[in-house]
Amino acid sequence: MFKSISISDKKIKLILHIIAWIIVTIIPLYLNYAFGGGNLHRLYEFYLHTFSAAIIFYLGYLWLVPKFFLQDKKFTYVIIVLGLILATHYITNFIEESYLFDPVQDEKFREAMKSVTGKDENFRPPMKAFGFFNHFISSVLVSGFAIGLGVMEKLKQNEKKQKELEKEKLNSELAFLKNQISPHFFFNTLNNIYSLIGIDGPTAQESVLKLSKLMRYLLYESENGETMISKEIDFMNNYIDLMKLRLSPRVELQIDFPREFSDFSFPPLLFVPFIENAFKHGITYRDRSFINISMKIENDQISFISENSMGKSSQSGDLQHSGIGLENVRKRLVLLFPDNHELKIIQDEAIFHVELSIQKKKLQA
């Protein structure tokens, strides 16, 4: 049951259990000597019933609940618990009658009953039935407490597993994005650089340097699923500069990224799919077209806007098959910031508009 719980959690639970048992042991001892006249028989009876309840609790908590109750074997669980309750009742009752019988208290009880009834006879109320009823009710409550703790731990383990699965899914989504960027983007960029070598050597050299920076970012900086927002912005700038190599003068391009801000950690490649989509579907070489990309980091909010014209080829269903896939970005946003983001995508015959806002403070928490 404790396999998926860390060592620190085990130590904390052990300490809490030890503290609880110290309290359960010391307080009755103090109360007995302070107000009970030091009656050891009464104290021993209390410890006997407490030990009986502890057996029921720990057998349920460590064995019965995880093995039967949480494994949809509730009928078997109930049968075993009832048998355990009966066994502990008869064992404690036997110990009380054989070893903890107090003749002085019994004589006092007989005298009290005689004064009440006026008869000198061994009259006793149904104490055994009352004792069994009391033992049964307290044992059911203890078993319910064990079930509650077991269910809480099960839910905690399920939540931990779910987070691990989500993390693995995020890593796979990130790997998918990398793989989608690499093939066609690097192929086209290398072709553009090759054509520049004979025309503009310095620009070709600068483009090779930017391409190497992009490759380094994809291979190393974004490997752990976290990077700095400054590095992400540098990546987007280099990406856009390389994409500009194949733009014609008829394409109007406006880029506005923040230059001064407090750096913070951020998931990599979150905005690049929108940029890639804008360059893929926002360019037409027959008519004038435009691409506007901007980002703001103000107060606690990150705002990203991408807007591009729609070429005739983009007005068909090919947007559904864009290189990186906007749907994958939606999934990443839901997994990364389930309640801390707002994504708006507006499309008509002329313009494709994306607006994404993320709460920075919650992102950093």
VOPAGU-2260 file (C-alpha; in pm, 1 decimal, decimal comma):
REM VOPAGU-2260
SITE   aa  ch    i         X         Y         Z
SITE  MET   A    0       0,0       0,0       0,0
SITE  PHE   A    1     289,5     234,0      74,6
SITE  LYS   A    2     495,8     160,3    -236,0
SITE  SER   A    3     407,8     481,7    -412,8
SITE  ILE   A    4     446,7     697,5     -99,7
SITE  SER   A    5     775,9     875,7     -49,4
SITE  ILE   A    6     999,5     811,6     252,7
SITE  SER   A    7     927,1    1154,8     397,0
SITE  ASP   A    8     553,8    1080,5     392,6
SITE  LYS   A    9     616,3     754,1     574,5
SITE  LYS   A   10     814,4     930,2     845,6
SITE  ILE   A   11     547,4    1193,3     892,5
SITE  LYS   A   12     275,9     929,2     927,3
SITE  LEU   A   13     484,7     726,7    1169,4
SITE  ILE   A   14     549,8    1032,9    1385,8
SITE  LEU   A   15     179,4    1124,1    1385,1
SITE  HIS   A   16      81,2     771,6    1490,4
SITE  ILE   A   17     342,1     771,0    1769,7
SITE  ILE   A   18     222,1    1108,2    1898,5
SITE  ALA   A   19    -139,4     989,4    1891,2
SITE  TRP   A   20     -55,0     677,4    2091,5
SITE  ILE   A   21     146,7     875,7    2343,8
SITE  ILE   A   22    -155,0    1100,5    2399,1
SITE  VAL   A   23    -394,5     805,1    2423,7
SITE  THR   A   24    -163,0     640,9    2679,7
SITE  ILE   A   25     -67,8     935,1    2899,6
SITE  ILE   A   26    -392,8    1131,4    2929,5
SITE  PRO   A   27    -602,0     842,4    3075,5
SITE  LEU   A   28    -315,9     761,5    3311,8
SITE  TYR   A   29    -306,3    1120,7    3433,3
SITE  LEU   A   30    -683,9    1149,1    3466,3
SITE  ASN   A   31    -702,1     820,7    3654,9
SITE  TYR   A   32    -451,5     926,7    3920,0
SITE  ALA   A   33    -576,2    1286,0    3934,1
SITE  PHE   A   34    -949,7    1223,5    3954,4
SITE  GLY   A   35   -1006,6     847,2    3960,6
SITE  GLY   A   36    -831,6     759,6    4283,8
SITE  GLY   A   37    -568,9     545,1    4113,5
SITE  ASN   A   38    -807,1     262,1    4023,1
SITE  LEU   A   39    -580,5      35,5    3817,6
SITE  HIS   A   40    -857,7    -207,1    3722,3
SITE  ARG   A   41   -1050,2      69,0    3546,9
SITE  LEU   A   42    -730,5     189,2    3377,3
SITE  TYR   A   43    -641,2    -162,4    3262,1
SITE  GLU   A   44    -989,9    -207,9    3119,5
SITE  PHE   A   45    -952,8     115,2    2924,7
SITE  TYR   A   46    -616,8       7,8    2783,5
SITE  LEU   A   47    -759,0    -335,5    2697,5
SITE  HIS   A   48   -1044,4    -188,6    2495,2
SITE  THR   A   49    -810,9      66,6    2337,1
SITE  PHE   A   50    -574,3    -211,4    2231,6
SITE  SER   A   51    -872,2    -403,3    2088,3
SITE  ALA   A   52    -975,9     -96,4    1887,8
SITE  ALA   A   53    -615,9     -52,1    1767,5
SITE  ILE   A   54    -610,2    -409,9    1636,3
SITE  ILE   A   55    -932,1    -348,8    1441,6
SITE  PHE   A   56    -805,2     -15,1    1307,6
SITE  TYR   A   57    -459,2    -124,0    1193,2
SITE  LEU   A   58    -575,3    -455,3    1046,2
SITE  GLY   A   59    -835,9    -261,8     851,4
SITE  TYR   A   60    -611,0      29,8     757,2
SITE  LEU   A   61    -307,0    -174,1     653,1
SITE  TRP   A   62    -466,8    -490,7     517,6
SITE  LEU   A   63    -845,6    -516,3     489,1
SITE  VAL   A   64    -918,8    -177,8     329,7
SITE  PRO   A   65    -646,6    -186,2      58,1
SITE  LYS   A   66    -683,2    -558,6     -16,8
SITE  PHE   A   67   -1060,5    -598,1      -5,1
SITE  PHE   A   68   -1257,2    -273,5      30,8
SITE  LEU   A   69   -1064,7     -80,5    -235,4
SITE  GLN   A   70   -1051,2    -385,0    -464,4
SITE  ASP   A   71   -1431,3    -411,4    -499,0
SITE  LYS   A   72   -1447,3    -700,4    -252,0
SITE  LYS   A   73   -1670,4    -520,0      -6,2
SITE  PHE   A   74   -1878,2    -824,7      91,3
SITE  THR   A   75   -1563,4   -1015,3     189,0
SITE  TYR   A   76   -1444,6    -706,0     374,3
SITE  VAL   A   77   -1767,4    -684,8     577,6
SITE  ILE   A   78   -1757,3   -1055,2     667,0
SITE  ILE   A   79   -1395,8   -1035,9     785,6
SITE  VAL   A   80   -1459,7    -717,1     984,5
SITE  LEU   A   81   -1764,3    -870,7    1156,6
SITE  GLY   A   82   -1559,8   -1178,0    1243,5
SITE  LEU   A   83   -1281,1    -954,9    1375,5
SITE  ILE   A   84   -1526,7    -758,6    1588,7
SITE  LEU   A   85   -1671,2   -1078,1    1739,4
SITE  ALA   A   86   -1325,8   -1224,4    1803,6
SITE  THR   A   87   -1192,0    -912,8    1975,1
SITE  HIS   A   88   -1510,9    -884,1    2183,2
SITE  TYR   A   89   -1489,7   -1239,5    2319,8
SITE  ILE   A   90   -1113,3   -1209,2    2380,6
SITE  THR   A   91   -1147,8    -882,8    2571,9
SITE  ASN   A   92   -1447,8   -1018,9    2761,8
SITE  PHE   A   93   -1250,1   -1331,2    2858,4
SITE  ILE   A   94    -953,9   -1122,6    2979,7
SITE  GLU   A   95   -1183,6    -895,2    3180,9
SITE  GLU   A   96   -1355,9   -1185,5    3356,1
SITE  SER   A   97   -1040,9   -1393,2    3409,5
SITE  TYR   A   98    -774,7   -1137,1    3493,0
SITE  LEU   A   99    -934,5    -796,3    3549,7
SITE  PHE   A  100   -1226,7    -895,8    3775,3
SITE  ASP   A  101   -1242,2    -662,0    4073,9
SITE  PRO   A  102   -1428,8    -818,0    4369,6
SITE  VAL   A  103   -1433,7    -489,7    4561,1
SITE  GLN   A  104   -1603,1    -304,4    4275,6
SITE  ASP   A  105   -1838,8    -597,8    4227,8
SITE  GLU   A  106   -1938,6    -584,9    4595,6
SITE  LYS   A  107   -1995,5    -211,1    4573,3
SITE  PHE   A  108   -2213,0    -266,1    4269,9
SITE  ARG   A  109   -2420,1    -529,7    4457,3
SITE  GLU   A  110   -2468,0    -294,5    4752,1
SITE  ALA   A  111   -2578,1     -14,9    4521,9
SITE  MET   A  112   -2831,0    -241,1    4349,0
SITE  LYS   A  113   -2958,2    -361,1    4687,8
SITE  SER   A  114   -3021,0      -4,4    4800,6
SITE  VAL   A  115   -3209,3      66,9    4481,1
SITE  THR   A  116   -3421,6    -250,5    4459,7
SITE  GLY   A  117   -3448,2    -325,4    4830,8
SITE  LYS   A  118   -3374,2    -691,3    4763,7
SITE  ASP   A  119   -3068,3    -884,5    4871,7
SITE  GLU   A  120   -3011,9   -1085,5    4559,0
SITE  ASN   A  121   -2751,9   -1107,8    4287,7
SITE  PHE   A  122   -2941,6    -883,6    4045,1
SITE  ARG   A  123   -2753,2    -757,3    3742,0
SITE  PRO   A  124   -2870,5    -562,3    3440,5
SITE  PRO   A  125   -2777,4    -711,2    3101,1
SITE  MET   A  126   -2419,0    -581,0    3117,2
SITE  LYS   A  127   -2284,6    -834,0    2868,4
SITE  ALA   A  128   -2536,0    -729,3    2606,2
SITE  PHE   A  129   -2456,2    -364,1    2671,9
SITE  GLY   A  130   -2083,9    -437,7    2654,5
SITE  PHE   A  131   -2122,4    -614,5    2321,4
SITE  PHE   A  132   -2334,8    -329,9    2183,9
SITE  ASN   A  133   -2077,6     -72,7    2297,4
SITE  HIS   A  134   -1791,5    -279,0    2150,0
SITE  PHE   A  135   -1976,5    -325,2    1820,5
SITE  ILE   A  136   -2058,3      46,3    1775,9
SITE  SER   A  137   -1706,5     162,9    1864,7
SITE  SER   A  138   -1552,8    -101,2    1634,1
SITE  VAL   A  139   -1774,6       6,9    1343,6
SITE  LEU   A  140   -1667,8     368,5    1397,1
SITE  VAL   A  141   -1301,3     266,7    1409,7
SITE  SER   A  142   -1344,7      60,6    1091,0
SITE  GLY   A  143   -1511,0     356,7     922,6
SITE  PHE   A  144   -1217,5     575,4    1019,6
SITE  ALA   A  145    -979,9     319,4     868,1
SITE  ILE   A  146   -1186,1     319,2     547,7
SITE  GLY   A  147   -1175,1     699,8     534,3
SITE  LEU   A  148    -796,4     710,1     566,8
SITE  GLY   A  149    -754,7     430,6     313,5
SITE  VAL   A  150    -978,0     604,2      59,2
SITE  MET   A  151    -796,6     935,5     110,6
SITE  GLU   A  152    -459,9     771,2      50,7
SITE  LYS   A  153    -594,9     594,2    -255,3
SITE  LEU   A  154    -721,0     923,3    -395,3
SITE  LYS   A  155    -383,9    1083,1    -321,4
SITE  GLN   A  156    -203,5     803,6    -504,0
SITE  ASN   A  157    -443,7     830,2    -799,3
SITE  GLU   A  158    -387,0    1205,3    -812,5
SITE  LYS   A  159     -10,3    1151,9    -808,8
SITE  LYS   A  160     -35,6     895,1   -1087,7
SITE  GLN   A  161    -260,2    1128,5   -1286,3
SITE  LYS   A  162      -4,6    1409,0   -1255,5
SITE  GLU   A  163     269,9    1172,6   -1368,9
SITE  LEU   A  164      59,7    1067,9   -1668,3
SITE  GLU   A  165     -11,1    1430,8   -1753,2
SITE  LYS   A  166     359,6    1510,2   -1726,5
SITE  GLU   A  167     442,3    1220,2   -1958,1
SITE  LYS   A  168     173,7    1337,1   -2197,6
SITE  LEU   A  169     315,2    1688,8   -2193,1
SITE  ASN   A  170     661,8    1554,0   -2266,9
SITE  SER   A  171     525,6    1348,4   -2554,7
SITE  GLU   A  172     337,4    1652,1   -2688,3
SITE  LEU   A  173     658,3    1855,9   -2665,0
SITE  ALA   A  174     853,8    1583,9   -2843,2
SITE  PHE   A  175     585,0    1575,5   -3111,2
SITE  LEU   A  176     614,8    1950,2   -3157,8
SITE  LYS   A  177     991,7    1923,9   -3193,1
SITE  ASN   A  178     960,7    1647,3   -3448,2
SITE  GLN   A  179     702,1    1846,0   -3643,0
SITE  ILE   A  180     918,7    2158,0   -3648,8
SITE  SER   A  181    1239,5    1985,6   -3745,8
SITE  PRO   A  182    1171,7    1815,9   -4085,5
SITE  HIS   A  183    1007,2    2071,5   -4311,5
SITE  PHE   A  184    1137,0    2382,7   -4134,5
SITE  PHE   A  185    1503,1    2283,5   -4141,8
SITE  PHE   A  186    1473,0    2151,9   -4495,9
SITE  ASN   A  187    1325,9    2478,2   -4624,4
SITE  THR   A  188    1568,2    2690,1   -4420,9
SITE  LEU   A  189    1873,7    2503,6   -4550,4
SITE  ASN   A  190    1750,0    2548,8   -4907,3
SITE  ASN   A  191    1706,2    2922,8   -4847,0
SITE  ILE   A  192    2053,8    2951,4   -4694,7
SITE  TYR   A  193    2201,1    2756,6   -4985,8
SITE  SER   A  194    2050,2    3001,1   -5231,8
SITE  LEU   A  195    2188,2    3293,0   -5027,9
SITE  ILE   A  196    2546,4    3169,9   -5022,3
SITE  GLY   A  197    2623,1    3290,5   -5373,3
SITE  ILE   A  198    2419,2    3610,2   -5339,5
SITE  ASP   A  199    2467,9    3739,6   -4984,4
SITE  GLY   A  200    2744,8    3560,1   -4795,7
SITE  PRO   A  201    2717,4    3754,5   -4463,9
SITE  THR   A  202    2341,5    3701,0   -4444,7
SITE  ALA   A  203    2390,6    3330,9   -4516,4
SITE  GLN   A  204    2647,2    3304,9   -4236,4
SITE  GLU   A  205    2418,0    3485,0   -3993,6
SITE  SER   A  206    2132,0    3256,5   -4091,8
SITE  VAL   A  207    2345,4    2946,4   -4025,8
SITE  LEU   A  208    2424,7    3084,1   -3679,5
SITE  LYS   A  209    2058,1    3143,1   -3605,0
SITE  LEU   A  210    1971,0    2797,7   -3730,2
SITE  SER   A  211    2231,9    2644,2   -3498,2
SITE  LYS   A  212    2083,1    2838,3   -3207,0
SITE  LEU   A  213    1740,4    2702,0   -3291,8
SITE  MET   A  214    1871,9    2347,5   -3305,9
SITE  ARG   A  215    2051,0    2390,9   -2972,6
SITE  TYR   A  216    1730,6    2522,0   -2815,3
SITE  LEU   A  217    1524,4    2231,6   -2947,3
SITE  LEU   A  218    1778,7    1971,1   -2840,7
SITE  TYR   A  219    1889,2    2102,0   -2502,2
SITE  GLU   A  220    1713,5    2408,9   -2364,9
SITE  SER   A  221    1360,5    2270,4   -2395,3
SITE  GLU   A  222    1445,9    1911,8   -2303,4
SITE  ASN   A  223    1307,0    1925,8   -1946,8
SITE  GLY   A  224     977,6    2086,9   -2041,9
SITE  GLU   A  225    1076,4    2418,9   -1881,8
SITE  THR   A  226    1280,7    2711,7   -2009,1
SITE  MET   A  227    1307,7    3083,9   -1946,4
SITE  ILE   A  228    1070,4    3320,2   -2123,2
SITE  SER   A  229    1369,4    3523,6   -2248,3
SITE  LYS   A  230    1508,4    3216,2   -2426,0
SITE  GLU   A  231    1166,3    3140,8   -2570,5
SITE  ILE   A  232    1147,0    3494,5   -2709,6
SITE  ASP   A  233    1497,9    3461,1   -2856,0
SITE  PHE   A  234    1390,1    3136,6   -3019,0
SITE  MET   A  235    1082,3    3301,8   -3172,1
SITE  ASN   A  236    1290,6    3593,2   -3302,6
SITE  ASN   A  237    1541,9    3358,1   -3465,0
SITE  TYR   A  238    1260,2    3145,3   -3602,5
SITE  ILE   A  239    1088,9    3446,5   -3757,6
SITE  ASP   A  240    1418,1    3579,8   -3899,5
SITE  LEU   A  241    1477,2    3249,8   -4076,9
SITE  MET   A  242    1119,9    3237,4   -4203,1
SITE  LYS   A  243    1166,4    3588,5   -4344,4
SITE  LEU   A  244    1429,4    3454,8   -4585,7
SITE  ARG   A  245    1157,5    3325,9   -4815,6
SITE  LEU   A  246     919,5    3623,4   -4788,7
SITE  SER   A  247     852,0    3844,6   -5086,1
SITE  PRO   A  248     836,2    4226,1   -5060,1
SITE  ARG   A  249     459,9    4201,5   -5099,5
SITE  VAL   A  250     430,0    4052,3   -4751,7
SITE  GLU   A  251     393,3    4302,3   -4469,0
SITE  LEU   A  252     549,3    4170,7   -4146,8
SITE  GLN   A  253     522,0    4336,3   -3805,7
SITE  ILE   A  254     683,7    4183,0   -3497,0
SITE  ASP   A  255     664,7    4329,3   -3147,5
SITE  PHE   A  256     818,7    4129,0   -2860,4
SITE  PRO   A  257     899,3    4274,5   -2515,4
SITE  ARG   A  258    1261,2    4365,7   -2446,8
SITE  GLU   A  259    1252,4    4460,0   -2077,4
SITE  PHE   A  260    1081,8    4231,9   -1828,1
SITE  SER   A  261    1152,4    4013,9   -1525,2
SITE  ASP   A  262    1256,8    3672,6   -1648,2
SITE  PHE   A  263    1069,9    3361,8   -1532,6
SITE  SER   A  264    1033,0    2995,3   -1620,6
SITE  PHE   A  265     794,7    2902,9   -1900,5
SITE  PRO   A  266     694,8    2594,4   -2104,7
SITE  PRO   A  267     885,4    2588,5   -2435,1
SITE  LEU   A  268     740,9    2604,5   -2785,8
SITE  LEU   A  269     401,0    2723,3   -2671,1
SITE  PHE   A  270     365,2    3019,2   -2909,9
SITE  VAL   A  271     566,2    2881,2   -3203,8
SITE  PRO   A  272     273,5    2677,5   -3346,8
SITE  PHE   A  273      75,2    2999,1   -3399,0
SITE  ILE   A  274     374,1    3165,9   -3563,8
SITE  GLU   A  275     436,9    2866,3   -3788,1
SITE  ASN   A  276      68,8    2859,0   -3880,0
SITE  ALA   A  277      74,7    3232,0   -3966,7
SITE  PHE   A  278     370,3    3191,5   -4203,4
SITE  LYS   A  279     226,4    2879,1   -4360,1
SITE  HIS   A  280    -125,5    3008,6   -4426,6
SITE  GLY   A  281     -86,1    3386,1   -4417,8
SITE  ILE   A  282     133,2    3430,2   -4723,6
SITE  THR   A  283      18,6    3460,1   -5079,7
SITE  TYR   A  284     252,7    3559,2   -5360,2
SITE  ARG   A  285     -23,3    3687,7   -5589,9
SITE  ASP   A  286    -181,2    3948,7   -5361,3
SITE  ARG   A  287     -58,4    4160,8   -5077,1
SITE  SER   A  288     -60,6    3979,4   -4744,0
SITE  PHE   A  289      38,8    4049,4   -4387,0
SITE  ILE   A  290     151,8    3888,0   -4063,2
SITE  ASN   A  291     132,8    4069,5   -3729,2
SITE  ILE   A  292     277,5    3903,6   -3418,5
SITE  SER   A  293     306,6    4068,9   -3077,8
SITE  MET   A  294     357,3    3980,5   -2713,9
SITE  LYS   A  295     317,9    4181,4   -2393,3
SITE  ILE   A  296     425,4    4095,8   -2039,6
SITE  GLU   A  297     248,7    4332,5   -1802,2
SITE  ASN   A  298     176,1    4294,2   -1433,0
SITE  ASP   A  299      63,4    3934,3   -1390,1
SITE  GLN   A  300     -40,4    3860,1   -1747,5
SITE  ILE   A  301     122,8    3744,1   -2068,8
SITE  SER   A  302     -64,1    3845,5   -2383,5
SITE  PHE   A  303      20,3    3698,3   -2723,3
SITE  ILE   A  304    -148,8    3800,2   -3048,4
SITE  SER   A  305     -96,4    3655,4   -3394,7
SITE  GLU   A  306    -288,5    3783,2   -3693,0
SITE  ASN   A  307    -242,6    3702,5   -4058,1
SITE  SER   A  308    -419,4    3735,8   -4388,9
SITE  MET   A  309    -578,7    3429,8   -4543,1
SITE  GLY   A  310    -447,6    3312,3   -4878,3
SITE  LYS   A  311    -684,1    3138,7   -5114,1
SITE  SER   A  312    -519,0    2806,0   -5048,8
SITE  SER   A  313    -572,0    2856,8   -4676,7
SITE  GLN   A  314    -944,4    2910,3   -4702,2
SITE  SER   A  315   -1004,8    2544,7   -4767,8
SITE  GLY   A  316    -970,2    2266,6   -4515,3
SITE  ASP   A  317    -592,2    2260,2   -4514,2
SITE  LEU   A  318    -579,7    2456,1   -4186,9
SITE  GLN   A  319    -683,8    2133,9   -4020,5
SITE  HIS   A  320    -359,1    1980,0   -4138,5
SITE  SER   A  321    -117,4    2259,4   -4042,0
SITE  GLY   A  322     236,0    2144,3   -3973,6
SITE  ILE   A  323     234,7    2156,6   -3594,4
SITE  GLY   A  324    -135,4    2140,2   -3531,0
SITE  LEU   A  325    -330,4    2401,3   -3336,7
SITE  GLU   A  326    -527,8    2128,4   -3166,0
SITE  ASN   A  327    -211,7    2003,6   -2997,6
SITE  VAL   A  328    -154,5    2352,9   -2862,0
SITE  ARG   A  329    -504,6    2357,3   -2717,2
SITE  LYS   A  330    -433,9    2029,7   -2539,4
SITE  ARG   A  331    -104,9    2156,7   -2400,1
SITE  LEU   A  332    -272,3    2472,2   -2271,4
SITE  VAL   A  333    -543,7    2270,6   -2099,4
SITE  LEU   A  334    -284,2    2046,9   -1934,9
SITE  LEU   A  335     -43,7    2326,2   -1841,5
SITE  PHE   A  336    -287,9    2599,9   -1741,5
SITE  PRO   A  337    -634,1    2448,0   -1698,0
SITE  ASP   A  338    -782,8    2757,0   -1529,9
SITE  ASN   A  339    -517,6    3019,8   -1599,3
SITE  HIS   A  340    -540,7    3083,5   -1970,9
SITE  GLU   A  341    -780,1    3214,6   -2231,9
SITE  LEU   A  342    -742,5    3130,0   -2600,1
SITE  LYS   A  343    -946,4    3300,5   -2870,7
SITE  ILE   A  344    -920,9    3200,9   -3236,5
SITE  ILE   A  345   -1124,0    3401,6   -3486,8
SITE  GLN   A  346   -1126,0    3312,0   -3855,0
SITE  ASP   A  347   -1308,9    3458,4   -4150,9
SITE  GLU   A  348   -1242,9    3475,6   -4524,5
SITE  ALA   A  349    -974,2    3742,8   -4490,2
SITE  ILE   A  350    -810,9    3717,5   -4146,4
SITE  PHE   A  351    -697,9    3450,2   -3902,7
SITE  HIS   A  352    -667,9    3598,4   -3552,6
SITE  VAL   A  353    -521,6    3428,1   -3242,0
SITE  GLU   A  354    -525,2    3584,1   -2897,4
SITE  LEU   A  355    -377,2    3401,7   -2597,7
SITE  SER   A  356    -353,8    3532,5   -2241,2
SITE  ILE   A  357    -190,2    3352,5   -1946,8
SITE  GLN   A  358    -174,5    3449,4   -1582,4
SITE  LYS   A  359     198,1    3478,0   -1503,0
SITE  LYS   A  360     182,9    3452,0   -1121,4
SITE  LYS   A  361     -23,4    3134,5   -1124,2
SITE  LEU   A  362     204,8    2998,7   -1392,1
SITE  GLN   A  363     509,1    3049,0   -1168,0
SITE  ALA   A  364     343,0    2898,3    -857,8
